[in-house]
Amino acid sequence: MDTHEKQKRGFMGVYSSGAPEPDIAAKARKPVSRSWDLRKLKPRREIENSGWGETPGRDLVEARKSVSHVETNVTSVAAFLQVKVLVSDMPGFMQVHAFRCAKRTYDSSEKFSSKHMAYNLKKEFDKVYGPAWHCIVGSSFGSFVTHSTGCFLYFSMEKIYVLVFKTKIQKAED
């Protein structure tokens, strides 16, 4: 592989061919252009088949997976627990935690209490993800809330609606 091909792939290095160095003033007069090659990356199969980046005796290891497996996990857990997500701005693992906590509270009580479910969800999220979580549970309510980014979930179980969100913590002024 010649120097130009290595440079196209983002490799920058200095090679000495053993030949005498040309005049420095002549180098300064030459225009320098580099291609950083800002194209879309090749799919994994093309990279594996191209022979680029292969090391003898080693297999290519996928370092990071797509986040679609998280979404699939959330949807499968939601389907299993009979939960319908109405609005979400929350990572998948937190959504699953909220679903399981709500279902556990719903199944454990003989007589359903929306206050008891809201209290349990709030306390669980405060304990695990830090303070300032709020939870509203009911069959008919309206809301207009300001929440922290990535900390809002509105879902339903049967005919019960659950809203969980986190607000920003502000210190009280004296």
CORRABEL-V873126 format. One line per field, one symbol per residue. ss: DSSP state (~ for helix, > for strand, _ for the rest). phi: phi as a letter, one per 30 degrees, with the letter a starting at -180 (. if undefined). A space follows every 10 residues. Layout:
ss->???
phi->???
This chain:
ss->__~~~~~~__ __________ ___~~~~~~_ __________ ___~~~~~~~ __________ _______~~~ ~~~~~~~~~~ __>>>>>>>> _~~~~~~~~~ ~~~~~~~~__ ___~~~~~~~ ~~~~~~~~~_ __>>>>>>__ __________ >>>>>>>__> >>>>>>____ ____
phi->.ddddddddj cbaccccjdd ddeddddddd dcbbcdhccd dddedddddd ididceibcd cddbcddddd dddddddddd dhccdcbbba dedddddddd ddddddddcd cdbddddddd ddddddddcj didbbbblca acabbcbddi bbbbbbbhcc cbbbaccddb dddd
